């Protein structure tokens, strides 16, 4: 019998790296950034396939209250019916999300069913490769391992976590070490060694196995998360976690709480055309372009320009004679930065926060 | 007794060189581009002064129907009460405007009263110098000369008309030649000679003198313009020229119809801080700037950028890490061009016309 996997789509982020399009109540994952579907729709569709090696169950969607209506509308539109929408009353990073998900799966389907924890705002070009990697990971997770997926590094990026591979194990490797956001020199040595992967932030594990490891390494998160589930309020398919219990939970990443400590960590290489779409430049990189390297979305006119990315959700945006620019226009805000100016959006967003412009964030 | 001058403010233009701010029904001269007053307000204020040498009468405002309400509102706001608003039922360039104005002045005030013909969309920094030049010009115009004002060229611009000075006459010179839009090599020789001025498009002449010269050199314009006045419809201070007569009038510039042909042309040098604000770059040039050379209008945040010009009439516009850019955001359009990209706006506007986007023009 094919192994059963419950996809848990983490859709609670409200990042500002794609400001002004991405906003607290209408974040990146709810926008059609790469295709005509929103990123959460693409993610849901990606985990609706069947395979001879595994069976995806109805997904669990984790998000916050301000995103619920919009996200649900988008998934309804797709004909996707999640097992439930888990509403986080406050954000507590990914370890509590993993714990809540594992507990829900354990209660409903049993200890041995697998949980696939994945962000709603990543792009994966090669769906077949993705499913292949899941199949490889599922075989390991079914044996009690906690699986992370490793991306072949495309350059010495300093914004990612790196995973060093150890001894081979079936279609993967034991994890030898995790390194969060190395400096560029360190990242270069990692690449040169050929032993490192980027950590894609996608995890696969048995519900019972995760809860056991969490109890070992971070029992406070386990305790609070389980209490938040026990005290949760269910309305239809909307499960709102208990505020007091969840608020008491440490805010900590799943990598840090479990993966970096457990002896059961394995990495499965995943050559799947992955991008976390973590900046406008990253989105430009994976977008279709004209013969001059320009990409665009919406009501846009590009003249005599090169390697630029122009996005509008309404107004006509017209450019002429520029290169390497990002231009993003929404109804109430316009961003213009150099394409390699990774800090630009952050600086602008920080200044808006400072000035009390929460209406724009 | 001080000579009487009727300012005739030509406010009928609907240029697109400052697109997307300047639109057919809300053109450049009705925007507060340089100061907090609109350009037509500034122009009206500039010709409301008194002097021992001349007396400005109530002005005549020439415009088209779609601009009337807005222009009148702006002048009312300023407390400016024009002698009349002349509505052109169709545009016929500046020679017919001069003829209509001269005829109106002749009828109401007599042949000897002077007409100061001036565009509504130029910026003049030095008002005192402007009035001094007018005084010099008035002395010549009172003797029957047709006066144009000459700007010391700041560079070999190819977009202006050039005036070559001849023999001196009181505070000016007889005009030796006019040259429209020379190529850059010719413009350079003009500058090197020291004998040339830019034609500012501001003219001063006696009403009777102009009509006599027009009769000599371009009688068709004189005939049609006078008929358009005779057949005009007056409602309060709004005088709508007769459509059939004015439509029959040749469309021709005052320079070409009269100034380049008459023997009475004189040029008065005018060192008055003049700009025709003929491009976004020209507007940037005369704007106040921060220590990095950036200028802005409206709801704008500028970070780590140089020599750029950012304008918004609503949305927050934020830039980071760019230089030499023009960014202009209106509710329905956003323009991004290089500051020295003089052709950019024209190319974009032409493409919009081609695509039938009259709503944006």
Interface residues (C-beta under 8 A of the other chain):
Chain A: X20 X301 X303 X304 X310 X312 X314 X315 X316 X317 X318 X319 X320 X321 X322 X325 X327 X329 X330 X331 X332 X333 X334 X335 X336 X337 X338 X341 X343 X344 X345 X347 X348 X351 X352 X357 X360
Chain B: X20 X301 X303 X304 X312 X314 X315 X316 X317 X318 X319 X320 X321 X322 X325 X327 X329 X330 X331 X332 X333 X334 X335 X336 X337 X338 X341 X343 X344 X345 X347 X348 X351 X352 X357 X360
